[in-house]
Amino acid sequence: MIAQALVITSVVMLALFFYLLDACRFLVPYRDVLIREYGRAIAVFAGVLFLNIFALAYQVSRVLGLKDTGRKLRHLEKQVRSGDALGGDLPGRLDE
């Protein structure tokens, strides 16, 4: 789930970066001044934005990925208790 959230966050950040590069073409002559004066603030803002998007993507992937987990675990427990189709050693290992 973490890798999935990281990929989603990277894609969103790259899309945002390329959009801003296109939208802010008028700032190209002032690039050196902007980086020198505001580079650290821009980097901090981008880092915080990355963390927030990552947290959102991770939370959404957990909610969607763990849907009906309780029901699935109950079904698995019933199979383990009855010894059906799971293999002979799994119920014995769980009793230890």
Jmol script that loads the backbone (N, CA, C; Angstrom):
load data "model"
ATOM      1  N   MET A   1       0.810  -1.191   0.000  1.00  0.00           N
ATOM      2  CA  MET A   1       0.000   0.000   0.000  1.00  0.00           C
ATOM      3  C   MET A   1       0.859   1.264   0.000  1.00  0.00           C
ATOM      4  N   ILE A   2       1.986   1.179   0.687  1.00  0.00           N
ATOM      5  CA  ILE A   2       2.847   2.362   0.741  1.00  0.00           C
ATOM      6  C   ILE A   2       3.435   2.655  -0.634  1.00  0.00           C
ATOM      7  N   ALA A   3       3.847   1.603  -1.338  1.00  0.00           N
ATOM      8  CA  ALA A   3       4.409   1.805  -2.677  1.00  0.00           C
ATOM      9  C   ALA A   3       3.355   2.370  -3.622  1.00  0.00           C
ATOM     10  N   GLN A   4       2.137   1.891  -3.502  1.00  0.00           N
ATOM     11  CA  GLN A   4       1.054   2.384  -4.342  1.00  0.00           C
ATOM     12  C   GLN A   4       0.790   3.866  -4.053  1.00  0.00           C
ATOM     13  N   ALA A   5       0.758   4.240  -2.787  1.00  0.00           N
ATOM     14  CA  ALA A   5       0.540   5.638  -2.419  1.00  0.00           C
ATOM     15  C   ALA A   5       1.697   6.514  -2.895  1.00  0.00           C
ATOM     16  N   LEU A   6       2.907   5.980  -2.842  1.00  0.00           N
ATOM     17  CA  LEU A   6       4.075   6.732  -3.306  1.00  0.00           C
ATOM     18  C   LEU A   6       4.016   6.981  -4.810  1.00  0.00           C
ATOM     19  N   VAL A   7       3.600   5.981  -5.561  1.00  0.00           N
ATOM     20  CA  VAL A   7       3.471   6.143  -7.022  1.00  0.00           C
ATOM     21  C   VAL A   7       2.383   7.160  -7.352  1.00  0.00           C
ATOM     22  N   ILE A   8       1.243   7.065  -6.677  1.00  0.00           N
ATOM     23  CA  ILE A   8       0.146   8.008  -6.920  1.00  0.00           C
ATOM     24  C   ILE A   8       0.598   9.429  -6.595  1.00  0.00           C
ATOM     25  N   THR A   9       1.283   9.597  -5.480  1.00  0.00           N
ATOM     26  CA  THR A   9       1.766  10.917  -5.079  1.00  0.00           C
ATOM     27  C   THR A   9       2.772  11.465  -6.080  1.00  0.00           C
ATOM     28  N   SER A  10       3.663  10.629  -6.547  1.00  0.00           N
ATOM     29  CA  SER A  10       4.661  11.073  -7.534  1.00  0.00           C
ATOM     30  C   SER A  10       4.003  11.506  -8.831  1.00  0.00           C
ATOM     31  N   VAL A  11       3.015  10.763  -9.273  1.00  0.00           N
ATOM     32  CA  VAL A  11       2.317  11.115 -10.515  1.00  0.00           C
ATOM     33  C   VAL A  11       1.581  12.441 -10.360  1.00  0.00           C
ATOM     34  N   VAL A  12       0.903  12.627  -9.223  1.00  0.00           N
ATOM     35  CA  VAL A  12       0.178  13.883  -8.995  1.00  0.00           C
ATOM     36  C   VAL A  12       1.145  15.058  -8.918  1.00  0.00           C
ATOM     37  N   MET A  13       2.253  14.875  -8.209  1.00  0.00           N
ATOM     38  CA  MET A  13       3.229  15.964  -8.094  1.00  0.00           C
ATOM     39  C   MET A  13       3.866  16.305  -9.438  1.00  0.00           C
ATOM     40  N   LEU A  14       4.187  15.288 -10.240  1.00  0.00           N
ATOM     41  CA  LEU A  14       4.745  15.555 -11.568  1.00  0.00           C
ATOM     42  C   LEU A  14       3.743  16.276 -12.460  1.00  0.00           C
ATOM     43  N   ALA A  15       2.483  15.861 -12.409  1.00  0.00           N
ATOM     44  CA  ALA A  15       1.450  16.530 -13.201  1.00  0.00           C
ATOM     45  C   ALA A  15       1.303  17.989 -12.770  1.00  0.00           C
ATOM     46  N   LEU A  16       1.311  18.229 -11.469  1.00  0.00           N
ATOM     47  CA  LEU A  16       1.229  19.591 -10.965  1.00  0.00           C
ATOM     48  C   LEU A  16       2.451  20.409 -11.369  1.00  0.00           C
ATOM     49  N   PHE A  17       3.625  19.804 -11.287  1.00  0.00           N
ATOM     50  CA  PHE A  17       4.861  20.484 -11.671  1.00  0.00           C
ATOM     51  C   PHE A  17       4.838  20.898 -13.141  1.00  0.00           C
ATOM     52  N   PHE A  18       4.441  19.969 -14.023  1.00  0.00           N
ATOM     53  CA  PHE A  18       4.405  20.302 -15.445  1.00  0.00           C
ATOM     54  C   PHE A  18       3.328  21.328 -15.769  1.00  0.00           C
ATOM     55  N   TYR A  19       2.218  21.279 -15.052  1.00  0.00           N
ATOM     56  CA  TYR A  19       1.180  22.294 -15.252  1.00  0.00           C
ATOM     57  C   TYR A  19       1.709  23.676 -14.852  1.00  0.00           C
ATOM     58  N   LEU A  20       2.379  23.739 -13.700  1.00  0.00           N
ATOM     59  CA  LEU A  20       2.907  25.022 -13.245  1.00  0.00           C
ATOM     60  C   LEU A  20       4.019  25.538 -14.162  1.00  0.00           C
ATOM     61  N   LEU A  21       4.829  24.643 -14.712  1.00  0.00           N
ATOM     62  CA  LEU A  21       5.845  25.083 -15.674  1.00  0.00           C
ATOM     63  C   LEU A  21       5.202  25.737 -16.891  1.00  0.00           C
ATOM     64  N   ASP A  22       4.093  25.199 -17.337  1.00  0.00           N
ATOM     65  CA  ASP A  22       3.410  25.766 -18.498  1.00  0.00           C
ATOM     66  C   ASP A  22       2.683  27.060 -18.140  1.00  0.00           C
ATOM     67  N   ALA A  23       2.062  27.089 -16.963  1.00  0.00           N
ATOM     68  CA  ALA A  23       1.262  28.252 -16.590  1.00  0.00           C
ATOM     69  C   ALA A  23       2.108  29.458 -16.197  1.00  0.00           C
ATOM     70  N   CYS A  24       3.326  29.235 -15.756  1.00  0.00           N
ATOM     71  CA  CYS A  24       4.159  30.335 -15.259  1.00  0.00           C
ATOM     72  C   CYS A  24       5.313  30.668 -16.203  1.00  0.00           C
ATOM     73  N   ARG A  25       5.073  30.606 -17.472  1.00  0.00           N
ATOM     74  CA  ARG A  25       6.126  30.933 -18.446  1.00  0.00           C
ATOM     75  C   ARG A  25       6.578  32.387 -18.349  1.00  0.00           C
ATOM     76  N   PHE A  26       5.689  33.248 -17.910  1.00  0.00           N
ATOM     77  CA  PHE A  26       6.034  34.670 -17.821  1.00  0.00           C
ATOM     78  C   PHE A  26       7.075  34.937 -16.725  1.00  0.00           C
ATOM     79  N   LEU A  27       7.321  33.956 -15.837  1.00  0.00           N
ATOM     80  CA  LEU A  27       8.300  34.136 -14.767  1.00  0.00           C
ATOM     81  C   LEU A  27       9.705  33.672 -15.144  1.00  0.00           C
ATOM     82  N   VAL A  28       9.885  33.170 -16.358  1.00  0.00           N
ATOM     83  CA  VAL A  28      11.189  32.648 -16.774  1.00  0.00           C
ATOM     84  C   VAL A  28      12.292  33.708 -16.685  1.00  0.00           C
ATOM     85  N   PRO A  29      12.071  34.953 -17.066  1.00  0.00           N
ATOM     86  CA  PRO A  29      13.150  35.941 -16.943  1.00  0.00           C
ATOM     87  C   PRO A  29      13.587  36.183 -15.495  1.00  0.00           C
ATOM     88  N   TYR A  30      12.743  35.895 -14.535  1.00  0.00           N
ATOM     89  CA  TYR A  30      13.040  36.135 -13.119  1.00  0.00           C
ATOM     90  C   TYR A  30      13.430  34.853 -12.384  1.00  0.00           C
ATOM     91  N   ARG A  31      13.759  33.817 -13.122  1.00  0.00           N
ATOM     92  CA  ARG A  31      14.046  32.507 -12.536  1.00  0.00           C
ATOM     93  C   ARG A  31      15.160  32.564 -11.492  1.00  0.00           C
ATOM     94  N   ASP A  32      16.254  33.213 -11.805  1.00  0.00           N
ATOM     95  CA  ASP A  32      17.385  33.254 -10.868  1.00  0.00           C
ATOM     96  C   ASP A  32      17.014  33.955  -9.560  1.00  0.00           C
ATOM     97  N   VAL A  33      16.308  35.057  -9.667  1.00  0.00           N
ATOM     98  CA  VAL A  33      15.902  35.793  -8.469  1.00  0.00           C
ATOM     99  C   VAL A  33      14.921  34.972  -7.649  1.00  0.00           C
ATOM    100  N   LEU A  34      13.965  34.334  -8.298  1.00  0.00           N
ATOM    101  CA  LEU A  34      12.976  33.528  -7.583  1.00  0.00           C
ATOM    102  C   LEU A  34      13.627  32.361  -6.854  1.00  0.00           C
ATOM    103  N   ILE A  35      14.566  31.694  -7.499  1.00  0.00           N
ATOM    104  CA  ILE A  35      15.224  30.554  -6.862  1.00  0.00           C
ATOM    105  C   ILE A  35      16.107  31.017  -5.710  1.00  0.00           C
ATOM    106  N   ARG A  36      16.821  32.120  -5.905  1.00  0.00           N
ATOM    107  CA  ARG A  36      17.711  32.611  -4.854  1.00  0.00           C
ATOM    108  C   ARG A  36      16.927  33.114  -3.644  1.00  0.00           C
ATOM    109  N   GLU A  37      15.868  33.874  -3.877  1.00  0.00           N
ATOM    110  CA  GLU A  37      15.122  34.494  -2.778  1.00  0.00           C
ATOM    111  C   GLU A  37      14.067  33.555  -2.165  1.00  0.00           C
ATOM    112  N   TYR A  38      13.403  32.769  -2.999  1.00  0.00           N
ATOM    113  CA  TYR A  38      12.263  31.995  -2.518  1.00  0.00           C
ATOM    114  C   TYR A  38      12.420  30.487  -2.711  1.00  0.00           C
ATOM    115  N   GLY A  39      13.609  30.046  -3.093  1.00  0.00           N
ATOM    116  CA  GLY A  39      13.822  28.629  -3.358  1.00  0.00           C
ATOM    117  C   GLY A  39      13.562  27.734  -2.164  1.00  0.00           C
ATOM    118  N   ARG A  40      14.023  28.156  -1.003  1.00  0.00           N
ATOM    119  CA  ARG A  40      13.825  27.352   0.211  1.00  0.00           C
ATOM    120  C   ARG A  40      12.341  27.261   0.578  1.00  0.00           C
ATOM    121  N   ALA A  41      11.622  28.378   0.482  1.00  0.00           N
ATOM    122  CA  ALA A  41      10.189  28.379   0.795  1.00  0.00           C
ATOM    123  C   ALA A  41       9.414  27.511  -0.196  1.00  0.00           C
ATOM    124  N   ILE A  42       9.799  27.561  -1.457  1.00  0.00           N
ATOM    125  CA  ILE A  42       9.140  26.738  -2.475  1.00  0.00           C
ATOM    126  C   ILE A  42       9.411  25.258  -2.214  1.00  0.00           C
ATOM    127  N   ALA A  43      10.645  24.930  -1.836  1.00  0.00           N
ATOM    128  CA  ALA A  43      10.995  23.531  -1.544  1.00  0.00           C
ATOM    129  C   ALA A  43      10.236  23.011  -0.317  1.00  0.00           C
ATOM    130  N   VAL A  44      10.131  23.839   0.722  1.00  0.00           N
ATOM    131  CA  VAL A  44       9.387  23.425   1.921  1.00  0.00           C
ATOM    132  C   VAL A  44       7.915  23.231   1.589  1.00  0.00           C
ATOM    133  N   PHE A  45       7.343  24.157   0.845  1.00  0.00           N
ATOM    134  CA  PHE A  45       5.947  24.038   0.442  1.00  0.00           C
ATOM    135  C   PHE A  45       5.723  22.777  -0.383  1.00  0.00           C
ATOM    136  N   ALA A  46       6.628  22.504  -1.326  1.00  0.00           N
ATOM    137  CA  ALA A  46       6.493  21.300  -2.154  1.00  0.00           C
ATOM    138  C   ALA A  46       6.618  20.038  -1.312  1.00  0.00           C
ATOM    139  N   GLY A  47       7.511  20.038  -0.330  1.00  0.00           N
ATOM    140  CA  GLY A  47       7.661  18.882   0.552  1.00  0.00           C
ATOM    141  C   GLY A  47       6.423  18.635   1.398  1.00  0.00           C
ATOM    142  N   VAL A  48       5.869  19.705   1.961  1.00  0.00           N
ATOM    143  CA  VAL A  48       4.646  19.562   2.768  1.00  0.00           C
ATOM    144  C   VAL A  48       3.484  19.109   1.886  1.00  0.00           C
ATOM    145  N   LEU A  49       3.400  19.661   0.686  1.00  0.00           N
ATOM    146  CA  LEU A  49       2.344  19.234  -0.238  1.00  0.00           C
ATOM    147  C   LEU A  49       2.502  17.769  -0.602  1.00  0.00           C
ATOM    148  N   PHE A  50       3.739  17.330  -0.822  1.00  0.00           N
ATOM    149  CA  PHE A  50       4.000  15.923  -1.130  1.00  0.00           C
ATOM    150  C   PHE A  50       3.543  15.026   0.014  1.00  0.00           C
ATOM    151  N   LEU A  51       3.867  15.407   1.246  1.00  0.00           N
ATOM    152  CA  LEU A  51       3.454  14.607   2.406  1.00  0.00           C
ATOM    153  C   LEU A  51       1.934  14.560   2.560  1.00  0.00           C
ATOM    154  N   ASN A  52       1.273  15.673   2.319  1.00  0.00           N
ATOM    155  CA  ASN A  52      -0.184  15.694   2.430  1.00  0.00           C
ATOM    156  C   ASN A  52      -0.852  14.838   1.355  1.00  0.00           C
ATOM    157  N   ILE A  53      -0.356  14.922   0.131  1.00  0.00           N
ATOM    158  CA  ILE A  53      -0.927  14.094  -0.943  1.00  0.00           C
ATOM    159  C   ILE A  53      -0.625  12.628  -0.670  1.00  0.00           C
ATOM    160  N   PHE A  54       0.564  12.330  -0.160  1.00  0.00           N
ATOM    161  CA  PHE A  54       0.906  10.949   0.184  1.00  0.00           C
ATOM    162  C   PHE A  54      -0.025  10.410   1.265  1.00  0.00           C
ATOM    163  N   ALA A  55      -0.279  11.214   2.294  1.00  0.00           N
ATOM    164  CA  ALA A  55      -1.175  10.774   3.375  1.00  0.00           C
ATOM    165  C   ALA A  55      -2.583  10.528   2.845  1.00  0.00           C
ATOM    166  N   LEU A  56      -3.057  11.395   1.964  1.00  0.00           N
ATOM    167  CA  LEU A  56      -4.385  11.199   1.378  1.00  0.00           C
ATOM    168  C   LEU A  56      -4.429   9.937   0.524  1.00  0.00           C
ATOM    169  N   ALA A  57      -3.426   9.729  -0.311  1.00  0.00           N
ATOM    170  CA  ALA A  57      -3.394   8.542  -1.167  1.00  0.00           C
ATOM    171  C   ALA A  57      -3.285   7.270  -0.338  1.00  0.00           C
ATOM    172  N   TYR A  58      -2.500   7.309   0.737  1.00  0.00           N
ATOM    173  CA  TYR A  58      -2.353   6.145   1.609  1.00  0.00           C
ATOM    174  C   TYR A  58      -3.667   5.829   2.318  1.00  0.00           C
ATOM    175  N   GLN A  59      -4.341   6.866   2.808  1.00  0.00           N
ATOM    176  CA  GLN A  59      -5.611   6.658   3.497  1.00  0.00           C
ATOM    177  C   GLN A  59      -6.666   6.099   2.541  1.00  0.00           C
ATOM    178  N   VAL A  60      -6.739   6.636   1.347  1.00  0.00           N
ATOM    179  CA  VAL A  60      -7.714   6.144   0.373  1.00  0.00           C
ATOM    180  C   VAL A  60      -7.405   4.702  -0.019  1.00  0.00           C
ATOM    181  N   SER A  61      -6.129   4.381  -0.203  1.00  0.00           N
ATOM    182  CA  SER A  61      -5.780   3.008  -0.570  1.00  0.00           C
ATOM    183  C   SER A  61      -6.074   2.040   0.571  1.00  0.00           C
ATOM    184  N   ARG A  62      -5.921   2.480   1.822  1.00  0.00           N
ATOM    185  CA  ARG A  62      -6.266   1.618   2.963  1.00  0.00           C
ATOM    186  C   ARG A  62      -7.769   1.380   3.029  1.00  0.00           C
ATOM    187  N   VAL A  63      -8.550   2.439   2.820  1.00  0.00           N
ATOM    188  CA  VAL A  63     -10.004   2.297   2.889  1.00  0.00           C
ATOM    189  C   VAL A  63     -10.498   1.383   1.770  1.00  0.00           C
ATOM    190  N   LEU A  64      -9.982   1.584   0.571  1.00  0.00           N
ATOM    191  CA  LEU A  64     -10.441   0.771  -0.556  1.00  0.00           C
ATOM    192  C   LEU A  64      -9.834  -0.622  -0.544  1.00  0.00           C
ATOM    193  N   GLY A  65      -8.602  -0.746  -0.071  1.00  0.00           N
ATOM    194  CA  GLY A  65      -7.916  -2.032  -0.078  1.00  0.00           C
ATOM    195  C   GLY A  65      -8.331  -2.958   1.036  1.00  0.00           C
ATOM    196  N   LEU A  66      -8.813  -2.422   2.142  1.00  0.00           N
ATOM    197  CA  LEU A  66      -9.189  -3.243   3.280  1.00  0.00           C
ATOM    198  C   LEU A  66     -10.704  -3.368   3.426  1.00  0.00           C
ATOM    199  N   LYS A  67     -11.404  -3.177   2.332  1.00  0.00           N
ATOM    200  CA  LYS A  67     -12.860  -3.281   2.352  1.00  0.00           C
ATOM    201  C   LYS A  67     -13.269  -4.726   2.635  1.00  0.00           C
ATOM    202  N   ASP A  68     -14.204  -4.925   3.519  1.00  0.00           N
ATOM    203  CA  ASP A  68     -14.760  -6.238   3.884  1.00  0.00           C
ATOM    204  C   ASP A  68     -13.707  -7.181   4.453  1.00  0.00           C
ATOM    205  N   THR A  69     -12.702  -6.648   5.112  1.00  0.00           N
ATOM    206  CA  THR A  69     -11.644  -7.498   5.651  1.00  0.00           C
ATOM    207  C   THR A  69     -12.165  -8.385   6.770  1.00  0.00           C
ATOM    208  N   GLY A  70     -13.027  -7.850   7.620  1.00  0.00           N
ATOM    209  CA  GLY A  70     -13.576  -8.645   8.714  1.00  0.00           C
ATOM    210  C   GLY A  70     -14.352  -9.843   8.219  1.00  0.00           C
ATOM    211  N   ARG A  71     -15.149  -9.648   7.189  1.00  0.00           N
ATOM    212  CA  ARG A  71     -15.936 -10.749   6.620  1.00  0.00           C
ATOM    213  C   ARG A  71     -15.009 -11.797   6.011  1.00  0.00           C
ATOM    214  N   LYS A  72     -13.968 -11.364   5.342  1.00  0.00           N
ATOM    215  CA  LYS A  72     -13.027 -12.305   4.731  1.00  0.00           C
ATOM    216  C   LYS A  72     -12.267 -13.086   5.791  1.00  0.00           C
ATOM    217  N   LEU A  73     -11.895 -12.418   6.889  1.00  0.00           N
ATOM    218  CA  LEU A  73     -11.187 -13.114   7.957  1.00  0.00           C
ATOM    219  C   LEU A  73     -12.087 -14.111   8.677  1.00  0.00           C
ATOM    220  N   ARG A  74     -13.367 -13.792   8.839  1.00  0.00           N
ATOM    221  CA  ARG A  74     -14.306 -14.751   9.442  1.00  0.00           C
ATOM    222  C   ARG A  74     -14.430 -15.993   8.576  1.00  0.00           C
ATOM    223  N   HIS A  75     -14.489 -15.801   7.264  1.00  0.00           N
ATOM    224  CA  HIS A  75     -14.581 -16.933   6.334  1.00  0.00           C
ATOM    225  C   HIS A  75     -13.322 -17.799   6.434  1.00  0.00           C
ATOM    226  N   LEU A  76     -12.158 -17.153   6.502  1.00  0.00           N
ATOM    227  CA  LEU A  76     -10.907 -17.892   6.624  1.00  0.00           C
ATOM    228  C   LEU A  76     -10.857 -18.650   7.947  1.00  0.00           C
ATOM    229  N   GLU A  77     -11.322 -18.030   9.026  1.00  0.00           N
ATOM    230  CA  GLU A  77     -11.321 -18.698  10.325  1.00  0.00           C
ATOM    231  C   GLU A  77     -12.243 -19.920  10.314  1.00  0.00           C
ATOM    232  N   LYS A  78     -13.386 -19.809   9.658  1.00  0.00           N
ATOM    233  CA  LYS A  78     -14.293 -20.961   9.549  1.00  0.00           C
ATOM    234  C   LYS A  78     -13.616 -22.105   8.802  1.00  0.00           C
ATOM    235  N   GLN A  79     -12.876 -21.772   7.742  1.00  0.00           N
ATOM    236  CA  GLN A  79     -12.179 -22.815   6.990  1.00  0.00           C
ATOM    237  C   GLN A  79     -11.080 -23.452   7.828  1.00  0.00           C
ATOM    238  N   VAL A  80     -10.379 -22.658   8.617  1.00  0.00           N
ATOM    239  CA  VAL A  80      -9.313 -23.196   9.460  1.00  0.00           C
ATOM    240  C   VAL A  80      -9.897 -24.098  10.526  1.00  0.00           C
ATOM    241  N   ARG A  81     -10.981 -23.678  11.155  1.00  0.00           N
ATOM    242  CA  ARG A  81     -11.593 -24.471  12.217  1.00  0.00           C
ATOM    243  C   ARG A  81     -12.157 -25.788  11.696  1.00  0.00           C
ATOM    244  N   SER A  82     -12.708 -25.762  10.492  1.00  0.00           N
ATOM    245  CA  SER A  82     -13.292 -26.990   9.947  1.00  0.00           C
ATOM    246  C   SER A  82     -12.250 -27.864   9.255  1.00  0.00           C
ATOM    247  N   GLY A  83     -11.095 -27.306   8.889  1.00  0.00           N
ATOM    248  CA  GLY A  83     -10.042 -28.065   8.228  1.00  0.00           C
ATOM    249  C   GLY A  83     -10.279 -28.240   6.742  1.00  0.00           C
ATOM    250  N   ASP A  84     -11.154 -27.452   6.147  1.00  0.00           N
ATOM    251  CA  ASP A  84     -11.476 -27.559   4.718  1.00  0.00           C
ATOM    252  C   ASP A  84     -10.439 -26.868   3.853  1.00  0.00           C
ATOM    253  N   ALA A  85      -9.900 -27.559   2.896  1.00  0.00           N
ATOM    254  CA  ALA A  85      -9.182 -27.030   1.726  1.00  0.00           C
ATOM    255  C   ALA A  85      -8.086 -26.019   2.020  1.00  0.00           C
ATOM    256  N   LEU A  86      -7.518 -26.022   3.180  1.00  0.00           N
ATOM    257  CA  LEU A  86      -6.427 -25.091   3.443  1.00  0.00           C
ATOM    258  C   LEU A  86      -5.085 -25.787   3.559  1.00  0.00           C
ATOM    259  N   GLY A  87      -5.104 -27.078   3.634  1.00  0.00           N
ATOM    260  CA  GLY A  87      -3.859 -27.798   3.856  1.00  0.00           C
ATOM    261  C   GLY A  87      -3.848 -28.299   5.288  1.00  0.00           C
ATOM    262  N   GLY A  88      -3.188 -29.393   5.503  1.00  0.00           N
ATOM    263  CA  GLY A  88      -3.235 -30.023   6.812  1.00  0.00           C
ATOM    264  C   GLY A  88      -2.422 -29.338   7.881  1.00  0.00           C
ATOM    265  N   ASP A  89      -1.374 -28.623   7.526  1.00  0.00           N
ATOM    266  CA  ASP A  89      -0.500 -28.086   8.564  1.00  0.00           C
ATOM    267  C   ASP A  89      -0.950 -26.742   9.124  1.00  0.00           C
ATOM    268  N   LEU A  90      -1.796 -25.994   8.415  1.00  0.00           N
ATOM    269  CA  LEU A  90      -2.191 -24.667   8.894  1.00  0.00           C
ATOM    270  C   LEU A  90      -3.016 -24.718  10.172  1.00  0.00           C
ATOM    271  N   PRO A  91      -4.053 -25.543  10.299  1.00  0.00           N
ATOM    272  CA  PRO A  91      -4.784 -25.584  11.568  1.00  0.00           C
ATOM    273  C   PRO A  91      -3.898 -26.029  12.724  1.00  0.00           C
ATOM    274  N   GLY A  92      -2.974 -26.954  12.492  1.00  0.00           N
ATOM    275  CA  GLY A  92      -2.065 -27.388  13.543  1.00  0.00           C
ATOM    276  C   GLY A  92      -1.114 -26.284  13.990  1.00  0.00           C
ATOM    277  N   ARG A  93      -0.670 -25.464  13.069  1.00  0.00           N
ATOM    278  CA  ARG A  93       0.242 -24.360  13.404  1.00  0.00           C
ATOM    279  C   ARG A  93      -0.482 -23.275  14.204  1.00  0.00           C
ATOM    280  N   LEU A  94      -1.774 -23.080  13.902  1.00  0.00           N
ATOM    281  CA  LEU A  94      -2.511 -22.050  14.609  1.00  0.00           C
ATOM    282  C   LEU A  94      -2.845 -22.459  16.041  1.00  0.00           C
ATOM    283  N   ASP A  95      -2.922 -23.757  16.302  1.00  0.00           N
ATOM    284  CA  ASP A  95      -3.218 -24.223  17.657  1.00  0.00           C
ATOM    285  C   ASP A  95      -2.025 -24.096  18.591  1.00  0.00           C
ATOM    286  N   GLU A  96      -0.826 -24.010  18.025  1.00  0.00           N
ATOM    287  CA  GLU A  96       0.408 -23.952  18.856  1.00  0.00           C
ATOM    288  C   GLU A  96       0.524 -22.676  19.626  1.00  0.00           C
TER     289      GLU A  96
END
end "model"
wireframe off; spacefill off
backbone 0.3
color backbone group
